[in-house]
């Protein structure tokens, strides 16, 4: 019967299995083997029981063995029923494992209704530990598209559900749980749950992270999800489906190709409107590398960006240049680069072009389809928050890996609405805010400015937004204007780019009954490195590292706890383009990128950021975190915007300066705040400078060089 079932599954679902060498190696070792897998459909047990060699006993929750079709399917596999919530349920599995039997558990305990990982039960980890068993993870892909899945109605509406989808099983490398000896009681349960969650999360990423170009990822997305469903909408009520996006990439890309010829990197100067993804994918389709220019930076940094990336052409829009009053900037840059206006290009597109793209040109035939994943995909520029912007070159592998890393952490249902007001010249806005929803079946509403605090909360309410990205600065601004009900539909609020203040987190919890999930990333890592998620959350941290990333801490003199975070993984940039060496790629040494952020990493892998390595002052031989100083001042004055910098001091080396827009703050009130926070006198700024507004960048980050100029100028006068 097993062979008959296997043949039927092979014929109907074209089942493929890979990685069996991991199973055979573990089987030969004689170690107890506990197989774990994601639970996607009623077929899962049959698939593993039929295609995995040897005999495997399945541990099945009794509540899933009562319906006639469940009984029928289970009759084909060796299984035993348990009460999943009974603390004694695991004893049977432990006994079987110790006898040398291969056992199988679905750690989620139920079939997913989202297509993504759901709640993990700690019992799986406890079984593995008690039986001294090695875990063999398997990832099942494709079965969630079948009629035998339990996906909710919304997901079914946007996913191409089929009777017989292609199914793949990928056996990953074995894992062993190494529990620290000092854990007791509840700590053990937390360790088991967290360990299994991270294994399931990581193996899902490993199984799905394929080598492909960004353009091919769009083509694949249109095949997996309904290509006619809207994936992009903007403030002008222009909408794009994946089908229209592919068609537009072919038509617009061909016209741009005639203009660009053999150019390599091409500047893109556009806001968050539908023309931006159309232009981005048009360039990708023909193998060009978009260089996303920060139009809020000013003439100097924009000219530097063009020179650093050796740009000959910049694509923009006349309407955009007029609305954002960039005429003088474009005129000044025109001496060095050619500006191509989208209105002119679209005016040259005729019926023949559209018919050729629709009837003749196939996506697979375009140059960008087969571009190697280690080739350049985009050039972004650092924020310049601590100096001159550098060009950051990201590969196709970097972008696709980070999209899949984000998906492994956060559930995104097809058709769900994401709101993106973050500029796409910033990596957070590009990868998480634009590419992630488009490539994973959701839709994104592009809004041109995150600073419209009175408008954005109302739009979030009207659009029934499910996911919202922002910075602490932007979330604070929205809270001042929003109605308590404006965020009722939002499932995830994710903050990044700057530290999320506890005051902002509490404000959203109290006023909007919403939790802001704090994440962390840098442009050089595409950008997401870590994020708190509902399945694994720790207040006061930025979460755990995304799968595929390893880390180490570089010691910093004078800082005893933690160190500068260094990371390595598939999302780490190809390298820098430096302003003083235009066009020359400078890769990270041995693949490691030093973020320059001073962090501590706890035993569960949660990261706490203590500050930038450059944002420490040495006063009387002691290293003082400027971020820590800002923290207690923020607590005393949550409504204000406060920045602490340091200037030279002849006696103590450096002294602290507070620049603030809060009129109520003085050196006396700051001393009182320090006393209330029980911090030392050395952490009290010597001077308080009042300004009307703290300088910020277009991304919402504090413009530290400008703040430093304010402090330096104060002492010069």
Secondary structure, 3 states (H helix, E strand, C coil): CHHHHHHHHHHHHCCEEECHHHHHHHHHHCCCEEEEECCCECCHHHHHHHHCCCCEEEEEEHHHCCCHHHHHHHCCCEEEEECCCCCCCHHHHHHHHHCCCEEEECCCCCCCCCCCCCCCCCHHHHHHHHCCCEEEEEEEECHHHECCECCCHHHHHHECCECCCCCEEEECCCECCCCCCCCCCHHHHHHHHHHHHHHHHHHHHHHHCCCCCHHHHHHHHHHHECCCCEEEEECCCCEEEHHHHHHHHHHHHHHHHHHHCCCCEEEECCCCCHHHHHHHHHHHHCCCEEEECCCCCCHHHHHHHHHHCCCCEEEECHHHHHHCCCHHHHHHHCCCCEEEEHHHHHHCCCHHHHHHHHHHCCHHHCCCCCCCCCCEEEEEECCCCCCCCCEEEEEHHHHHHHHHHHHHHCCCCCCCEEEECCCCCCHHHHHHHHHHHHHCCCEEEECCCCCCHHHHHHHHHHHCCCEEEECHHHHHHHHHHCCCCCCCCCCEEEECCCCCCHHHHHHHHHHCCCCEEEEEEEHHHCEEEEECECCECCCCCCCEECCCCEEEEEEECCEEEEEEEEEECCCCCCEEEECCEEEEEECCHHHCEEEEEEEEECCCCEEEEEEEHHHEEEECCEEEEHHHHHHHHHHHCCCCCEEEEEEEECCCEEEEEEEECCCCCCHHHHHHHHHHHCCCHHHCCCEEEECCCCCECCCCCECHHHHHHHHHHHHHC
